[in-house]
C-alpha cells in the first residue's frame, strides 16, 4: 500500500498541471449545470408558477466557487514551488531537480 501511495504521489507531482486543469474543467461543468438549472427555474417560476427554490442554486454556486478557491490555492502552491526550484535551486539554463530522485531514495531506504 505504501508503494502505491508513493507511486501516486510521484505521478501527481509530475502531472500537477494536468490535475489542476482537470479539476477546473469539472468545476466549470458543475457551475454551468447549476447556472442552467437556476435560469430554467427562474423562467419556469415566472411563466408557469412552478415555485422552484432559487436559493438552492445560490448555495450550489457558492460551493462551486469555494471549490475554485481550493483549486487555485493548490495551483498557486505548486507553481510557487516550481518557480522557486527553477530560480533558486538549479543552475541557469538547466531543468530543476525532480522529486523523483528523492522518492527513489526513500524507496531504497525502506527496502534495505
N, C-alpha and C positions, 0 to 999 in steps of 0.2 A: 504494500500500500504506500509506503514511504517513497519507493522508487517511482510509482505512478504520479505521486504529488510532485516530486522533483522534476519529472519529465514534463508535466503540465506547466509548472511554474517556469521552466526553461522555455517552453513553447510560447507562453504568454508574454514573457519578457522580450522575446524576439519578434512577436507579432502584435505588440500593443496597439499600434496604429490601426491595424485591421479590426481589432476588438472594439476600439473606440468608434470607428465608422459603423460597425455592425450594430452596436448598442444605439447609436444615434439614429440609424435607419429604423430600428424597431420602435424607438420612442417617437419619431416623427410619424410613423404609421399609426401608432396609438393616438397621437394628438389629432391627426386627420380624421380618424374614426370618431373620436369624441366630438370634434368640431362639426362633422357632418350630422351626427346624432343631435347636437344642440340646434343646428339650423333646421333640421327636419322637425324637431319638437316645437321650435318657435313658430314655424309656419303652420304646423298642424294645430297648434293651440289657437292661432288666430283664425284659421279658415274653417276648422272642423270642431273646435272646442274639445280637444282630446284630454285636456288637463295634464299635459306632460310636465313633469317636475324639472324645471330648468336649473334649479340649484344643484341637482346631481351632476350635471355636466360641468358646472364650475368647480366642483370638488374633484372631478376626474381630470380636468385641465390643470388644476393645482398640483395634483400628484405627478402628472407627466412633467410639468415644469420643474418640480423638485427632483425628479429623476434626471432631467437635463443638467441640473446643478451638480449632481453626483458624477455624471459622465464628464462634465467639464473639469471638475476637480481632479478626477483620475487622469484625464488627458494632460492637464497642466502639470501634475506631479511627474508623469512620465516624460513629458517634453523638457521640463526643467532638469531632470536627471540626465537626459541625453545631451542637452546643451552644456551642462556642467562638465560631463565627461568629454565632450568634444573640445571645449575651450580650455579646460584646466588640467585634465588628466592625460592628455595624449599629445604627442609631438605634432607640430604643424604639418598639415598635409596627409596625416595618417588617420585611419579609422580608429574610433575609440575601442578600448579593450572590452570584449564582450563578457557578460556574466557567465557564459558557458564554461570558461576556464575555472571560475570559482565553483560552479556546480559540479563539474567533473572532479575537482579536488575534494569536495565534500563527499562525493560518492566513493572515491578511493580511500578516504579516511574511514568511512563507515565500513567498507568491505575488508579492510585489513591493512 
